[in-house]
Amino acid sequence: MNGRGKLIIIGGAVDKGSFTEASFDQDVSKNMNFFETGILKRIIDESKFKDKSRIEVITTASKIPREVGPEYVKAFQYLNASNVDVLHIERREQASEVDVIERLKATDVVMFTGGDQLRLSSILGGTMFHDILLEKYKNDHFIYAGTSAGANSCVK
């Protein structure tokens, strides 16, 4: 499928570091690694409105979505992205809820976290969310990014 959007496919087993480390601010250069300063920065740079782009972190694949999502938000915010949030979709029914669909329609970037590919396909596959996601990729200046299982979802 050709699209106006861009896919940013990130390999698996990436050590993202943690913004919860006690010495993070004092020793930021040792805590930031390629993932934050490289690929997340690239996602921002490639997006339509750069650090003002609307970014939604999708944690559906993760077994610990409430822990993983905020880490990505902090990482993006550290890179001056000012409009980042986590969109938790943990059950298939949520993928068709009005507020979820409206948030997807308003976003410029989706960032799928790693985890279980089967969770992604069984929860999102064939839903209104999935249809709109593909439509945005096909027709808009839209960034579709993912790591590990989230990267695999980019090509489905």
WOHUJO-V764523 format. One record per helix or strand of 2 or more residues. SS is the DSSP state (a for helix, b for strand). FROM is the first residue (numbers start at 1). TO is the last residue. Records with the same first field share a line. If there is no record, write none. Layout:
SS: FROM-TO / FROM-TO
This chain:
b: 6-10 / 55-58 / 84-87 / 109-112 / 143-147
a: 28-31 / 34-46 / 50-52 / 65-78 / 92-96 / 98-106 / 117-124 / 128-139 / 149-153
